[in-house]
């Protein structure tokens, strides 16, 4: 058995010692993560570290070790998820045949199973590489017809993301149709017992694939083509979802007036809500604050949704008018909406380097979910700005005790992503909880390889 699996307890210092040749940094981190795991008494905690180690080995190009480590995971569910992560990492390296063998070996019968997710990830990578027929062969092994159609839609969107719009639209028309009715059946296909009803699933994901393609076209600036794609959807609800996504892309690209025109084409009631919120945000971003506030109040009156006011408040802060942002958020009469808006103000304050103001806003957020999201966002913002130590200190004080470990790992990884690998390794070593320390080190191995 390799050294990464045989280090004894207490050997972390030795695991981290040694030369730093190409790839050695990642391997040393994996050895240290395994040493951390050996000190854990709870097998569930060890399983979580082994999961991270298996994924790291796969990312480093050592599938044999990845499968060896995954095989040592005691929990069947965690082991299945680890194998899915290994399959995905190998697929991203272009080793499609091996990734498929691993995915098909996963024993997991849930509808949202690790095997289904692994097959979809593999198919998307195949589609990005131009292997569209192989991608459809891959997802033919998915027994649940709804999830199979969803994976096929993901293939079409992946082709669009690769810049092949015409091919993507052609691919979308294949969503769960030709595989049930042609004579060249895939050896991986398994009859589901629901074939006679597959059409009701197929149409939904066919429409969703077209909506995803339309959004990509709009994001790339080809609005006319995006509208044409959206209008080709025969279903009113599907067409409205597509138009909403096109309008959102226009708003995010700085064209609120064009987004208004697209939102006006949406046919279903309340179907334009998300688009209108994006438009209000876009107006505030461009400095048209009065128009943004007027639209936001109209949305609140017509839909009972104050999300746009929160978006505008955050934009006011980012544009340097902190007092106005607080005022906009505090003027919301709905307590839940006011708290959500103040959470966004807190995040905007942190993003502009005003931590005291962020803490002030955070103190007015009562909802635990809103508060937790803001604490996470602020901490990661600090880490990405080069203040990882401050981020960890902030998280220690403001994150819920059960959430601190995951957030600390995210901070360490964000620090590494800024280029401060040595600082991230040092901060990972200081994490008190051995499970999170091991997870952080294994994940750093992938980033710093």
C-alpha positions in Angstrom: 0.0 0.0 0.0 1.3 3.5 -0.8 2.7 5.9 1.7 -0.4 8.1 1.6 -2.3 5.2 3.2 0.2 3.9 5.7 1.4 6.9 7.6 0.8 6.3 11.3 -0.9 8.6 13.8 1.1 11.7 14.8 3.2 11.8 11.7 1.8 15.1 10.3 5.2 16.9 10.6 6.9 14.1 8.7 4.2 14.1 6.1 4.7 17.7 5.4 8.5 17.5 5.3 10.5 16.8 2.3 11.4 18.4 -1.1 8.9 20.4 -3.1 9.4 19.0 -6.6 6.7 19.1 -9.2 3.6 17.5 -7.8 5.2 16.8 -4.4 3.4 19.7 -2.7 0.0 18.0 -3.4 1.3 14.6 -2.3 2.7 16.0 0.9 -0.7 17.6 1.7 -2.4 14.3 1.0 -0.1 12.5 3.4 -0.8 15.1 6.1 -4.5 14.7 5.5 -4.3 10.9 5.9 -2.3 11.5 9.2 -5.1 13.8 10.3 -7.7 11.1 9.5 -5.8 8.4 11.5 -6.2 10.5 14.6 -10.0 10.7 14.3 -12.1 8.4 16.5 -15.5 8.8 14.7 -15.6 6.7 11.5 -18.0 9.1 9.9 -15.4 11.9 10.3 -12.7 9.6 8.8 -15.0 8.9 5.9 -15.3 12.6 5.1 -11.5 13.0 5.0 -11.1 9.9 2.9 -13.7 11.4 0.5 -11.5 14.5 0.1 -8.3 12.4 -0.3 -9.8 10.2 -2.9 -10.9 13.2 -4.9 -7.5 14.7 -4.6 -5.7 11.6 -5.9 -8.1 11.6 -8.9 -7.3 15.2 -9.6 -3.6 14.5 -9.3 -3.9 11.8 -12.0 -3.7 8.7 -9.7 -7.0 6.9 -10.2 -5.7 3.7 -8.7 -5.0 5.4 -5.4 -8.2 7.3 -5.6 -10.2 4.1 -5.9 -8.2 2.4 -3.1 -9.0 5.3 -0.7 -12.6 5.4 -1.7 -12.9 1.7 -1.1 -11.9 2.3 2.5 -14.9 4.5 3.2 -17.3 2.7 5.6 -20.5 4.6 4.8 -22.1 3.2 1.6 -23.6 6.6 0.7 -20.4 8.5 1.3 -18.4 5.9 -0.7 -20.9 6.2 -3.6 -20.5 10.0 -3.5 -16.7 9.7 -3.3 -16.7 7.4 -6.4 -18.8 10.0 -8.2 -16.3 12.7 -7.3 -13.4 10.5 -8.6 -15.3 9.7 -11.8 -15.9 13.5 -12.3 -12.2 14.4 -11.7 -11.1 11.7 -14.1 -13.6 12.8 -16.7 -12.3 16.4 -16.5 -8.9 15.0 -17.3 -10.3 13.5 -20.5 -10.1 9.9 -19.5 -13.7 9.2 -20.4 -13.6 5.4 -20.6 -12.2 5.0 -17.1 -14.6 7.6 -15.7 -17.5 5.7 -17.2 -16.4 2.4 -15.8 -16.2 4.0 -12.3 -19.6 5.7 -12.7 -21.3 2.4 -13.7 -19.8 0.6 -10.7 -21.5 2.9 -8.2 -24.3 1.2 -6.3 -26.8 3.9 -5.5 -30.5 3.6 -6.4 -31.7 7.0 -5.3 -33.3 9.2 -8.1 -30.7 11.8 -7.3 -28.0 9.2 -6.9 -24.3 9.5 -7.0 -24.2 7.3 -10.1 -26.7 9.5 -12.0 -24.7 12.6 -11.1 -21.4 11.0 -12.1 -22.9 9.9 -15.5 -24.2 13.5 -16.1 -20.8 15.0 -15.3 -19.1 12.6 -17.6 -21.5 13.3 -20.4 -21.1 17.0 -20.0 -17.3 16.7 -20.3 -17.7 14.5 -23.3 -19.9 17.0 -24.9 -17.4 19.8 -24.3 -14.8 17.7 -26.0 -17.2 17.3 -29.1 -18.1 13.7 -28.4 -21.8 14.3 -28.4 -22.9 10.8 -29.5 -20.7 9.3 -26.8 -22.3 11.6 -24.3 -25.8 10.4 -25.2 -24.6 6.8 -25.0 -23.3 7.6 -21.5 -26.6 9.0 -20.1 -28.6 6.1 -21.7 -27.5 4.1 -18.7 -29.6 6.4 -16.4 -32.7 4.4 -15.5 -34.9 7.2 -14.3 -36.4 8.8 -17.5 -36.8 12.2 -15.9 -33.2 12.3 -14.8 -32.0 10.9 -18.1 -33.8 13.7 -20.0 -32.3 16.2 -17.6 -28.8 14.9 -18.3 -29.5 15.0 -22.0 -30.5 18.7 -21.6 -27.2 19.3 -19.8 -25.4 17.9 -22.8 -27.1 20.4 -25.1 -26.3 23.3 -22.8 -22.7 22.2 -22.5 -22.4 22.3 -26.3 -23.7 25.8 -26.3 -21.3 26.9 -23.6 -18.5 25.5 -25.9 -19.6 28.1 -28.5 -21.4 25.7 -30.9 -24.9 27.2 -30.8 -26.2 25.6 -34.0 -25.0 22.2 -32.9 -26.4 22.7 -29.4 -29.9 23.4 -30.8 -29.7 20.3 -33.0 -28.5 18.4 -29.9 -31.5 19.6 -27.8 -33.9 18.0 -30.3 -32.4 14.7 -29.4 -33.5 14.9 -25.8 -34.7 11.4 -24.9 -36.3 10.7 -28.2 -34.1 8.9 -30.7 -32.7 6.4 -28.1 -36.1 4.8 -27.5 -37.1 4.6 -31.1 -34.0 3.8 -33.2 -32.6 0.3 -33.9 -29.1 1.0 -32.6 -29.8 0.5 -28.9 -27.0 1.3 -26.5 -25.7 -1.7 -24.5 -25.9 0.4 -21.3 -29.6 1.2 -21.8 -32.0 -0.3 -19.3 -35.8 -0.2 -19.8 -37.4 1.8 -17.0 -41.0 0.6 -17.3 -42.0 4.2 -17.9 -41.1 4.4 -21.6 -44.7 5.0 -22.6 -44.8 8.1 -20.4 -41.4 9.4 -21.3 -42.8 12.1 -23.5 -44.1 14.1 -20.6 -40.6 14.2 -19.2 -38.9 14.7 -22.6 -40.7 17.9 -23.5 -40.0 19.7 -20.2 -36.2 19.1 -20.5 -36.3 19.8 -24.3 -37.7 23.2 -23.4 -35.3 23.7 -20.6 -32.4 22.9 -22.9 -33.6 25.5 -25.4 -34.0 28.0 -22.5 -30.5 27.4 -21.4 -29.2 27.9 -25.0 -31.2 31.1 -25.3 -29.7 32.4 -22.1 -26.2 31.7 -23.4 -26.9 33.4 -26.6 -28.1 36.5 -24.7 -25.1 36.4 -22.4 -22.9 36.4 -25.5 -24.7 39.5 -26.8 -26.7 37.9 -29.6 -30.1 38.9 -28.3 -32.0 38.5 -31.5 -30.9 34.9 -31.8 -31.7 34.3 -28.2 -35.2 35.6 -28.7 -35.6 33.4 -31.8 -34.6 30.4 -29.8 -36.9 31.3 -26.9 -39.9 31.9 -29.3 -39.4 28.5 -30.9 -40.5 26.9 -27.6 -44.2 25.9 -28.2 -45.1 25.6 -24.5 -46.2 28.9 -22.9 -44.6 28.2 -19.5 -41.3 27.0 -21.1 -41.2 29.9 -23.5 -41.8 32.3 -20.6 -39.0 30.8 -18.5 -36.7 31.2 -21.5 -37.6 34.8 -22.1 -37.1 35.6 -18.4 -33.6 34.2 -18.6 -32.9 36.2 -21.7 -34.1 39.4 -20.0 -32.0 38.7 -17.0 -28.9 38.3 -19.2 -29.7 41.6 -21.0 -30.0 43.3 -17.6 -26.7 41.9 -16.4 -25.1 43.0 -19.6 -26.1 46.6 -18.9 -29.2 46.8 -21.2 -32.1 47.4 -18.8 -34.3 49.0 -21.6 -33.8 45.9 -23.8 -34.5 43.7 -20.8 -37.8 45.6 -20.3 -38.8 44.9 -23.8 -38.1 41.2 -23.5 -39.8 41.0 -20.1 -42.9 42.5 -21.8 -43.1 39.4 -24.0 -43.5 37.0 -21.0 -47.0 35.5 -21.1 -47.5 33.8 -17.8 -48.6 35.6 -14.6 -45.6 36.5 -12.3 -43.3 35.0 -14.9 -41.5 38.4 -15.3 -40.7 38.8 -11.6 -37.1 37.6 -11.7 -36.4 39.6 -14.8 -37.8 42.8 -13.3 -35.7 42.4 -10.2 -32.6 42.0 -12.4 -33.6 45.1 -14.3 -33.9 47.2 -11.1 -30.5 46.0 -10.1 -29.1 46.9 -13.5 -30.6 50.4 -13.3 -29.0 50.9 -9.9 -25.7 49.6 -11.2 -25.7 52.2 -14.0 -26.6 55.0 -11.5 -30.3 55.4 -12.4 -31.2 55.0 -8.8 -34.4 56.9 -8.9 -35.8 54.7 -11.7 -34.5 51.6 -9.9 -36.3 52.6 -6.7 -39.5 53.4 -8.5 -39.5 50.1 -10.3 -38.6 48.3 -7.0 -41.6 49.8 -5.2 -43.8 48.9 -8.2 -42.6 45.3 -7.9 -43.3 45.3 -4.2 -46.8 46.7 -4.7 -47.7 44.4 -7.6 -46.0 41.1 -6.5 -45.5 41.5 -2.8 -41.8 40.9 -3.3 -39.2 43.3 -1.9 -36.1 41.6 -3.3 -35.5 44.4 -5.8 -35.3 47.0 -3.0 -32.6 44.9 -1.3 -30.7 44.7 -4.6 -30.9 48.5 -5.1 -29.8 49.1 -1.4 -26.7 47.0 -2.0 -25.9 48.8 -5.2 -26.2 52.2 -3.4 -23.6 51.0 -0.9 -21.3 49.8 -3.7 -21.6 53.1 -5.4 -20.4 54.9 -2.3 -23.7 56.0 -0.7 -23.8 53.8 2.4 -26.3 55.9 4.3 -28.7 55.7 1.4 -28.3 52.0 1.2 -29.1 51.6 4.8 -32.1 53.9 4.5 -33.5 52.0 1.5 -33.2 48.7 3.4 -34.5 50.0 6.7 -37.6 51.6 5.0 -38.9 48.1 4.0 -41.9 47.5 6.2 -41.9 43.7 5.9 -39.6 42.4 8.6 -38.4 39.4 6.7 -37.7 41.5 3.6 -36.0 44.2 5.6 -33.7 41.6 7.2 -32.8 40.1 3.8 -32.1 43.6 2.4 -29.9 44.5 5.3 -28.0 41.2 4.8 -27.2 42.3 1.2 -26.2 45.7 2.5 -23.8 44.0 5.0 -22.2 42.0 2.1 -21.9 45.2 0.0 -20.2 47.0 2.9 -17.7 44.2 3.3 -17.0 44.2 -0.4 -16.2 47.9 -0.3 -13.9 47.5 2.7 -16.2 48.8 5.3 -16.3 46.0 7.9 -17.6 48.1 10.7 -20.6 49.1 8.6 -21.1 45.5 7.6 -21.2 44.4 11.2 -23.7 47.2 11.9 -26.0 45.9 9.2 -25.5 42.3 10.2 -26.6 43.1 13.8 -30.0 44.0 12.4 -30.5 40.7 10.5 -32.7 38.4 12.6 -33.3 35.5 10.3 -30.7 32.8 10.9 -30.5 31.8 7.2 -29.9 35.3 5.9 -27.4 35.9 8.6 -25.5 32.7 7.9 -25.3 33.5 4.2 -24.0 36.9 4.9 -21.4 35.7 7.4 -20.2 33.2 4.8 -20.1 35.8 2.0 -18.3 38.4 4.1 -15.7 35.9 5.3 -15.0 34.7 1.8 -14.8 38.3 0.6 -12.2 39.1 3.2 -10.2 36.0 2.2 -10.3 36.9 -1.5 -9.1 40.4 -0.7 -5.9 39.0 1.0 -7.2 39.1 4.5 -7.5 35.4 5.3 -6.5 35.8 8.9 -9.2 38.4 9.4 -11.7 36.2 7.6 -11.0 33.3 10.0 -11.3 35.6 13.0 -14.6 37.0 11.7 -15.9 33.5 11.1 -14.9 32.3 14.5 -17.0 35.1 16.2 -20.0 35.3 13.8 -20.5 31.9 12.2 -22.7 29.4 14.0 -20.6 26.7 15.8 -21.9 23.9 13.5 -21.0 26.0 10.4 -17.6 27.2 11.3 -15.6 24.2 10.1 -17.0 24.2 6.6 -16.6 28.0 6.4 -13.0 27.8 7.7 -12.2 25.3 4.9 -13.7 27.6 2.3 -11.6 30.5 3.6 -8.4 28.5 3.4 -9.3 27.5 -0.2 -10.1 31.0 -1.1 -6.8 32.1 0.3 -5.0 29.6 -1.9 -6.9 30.8 -4.9 -5.4 34.2 -4.4 -1.9 32.8 -4.8 -1.1 32.6 -1.2 -0.5 28.8 -1.1 1.9 28.8 1.8 -0.4 30.9 3.9 -3.3 28.6 3.1 -1.3 25.6 4.2 -0.3 27.3 7.4 -3.9 28.2 8.2 -5.1 24.7 7.3 -2.6 23.3 9.8 -4.1 25.6 12.5 -7.6 24.3 12.2 -8.4 22.6 15.5 -10.9 20.1 14.3 -9.0 17.2 12.7 -11.7 16.4 10.2 -11.8 19.9 8.8 -8.0 20.1 8.9 -7.7 16.9 6.9 -10.4 18.0 4.4 -8.7 21.4 3.9 -5.3 19.8 3.3 -6.7 17.3 0.8 -8.6 20.0 -1.1 -5.4 22.2 -1.1 -3.6 19.3 -2.7 -5.8 19.7 -5.7 -5.4 23.4 -5.9 -1.6 23.5 -5.3 -0.6 20.5 -7.4 
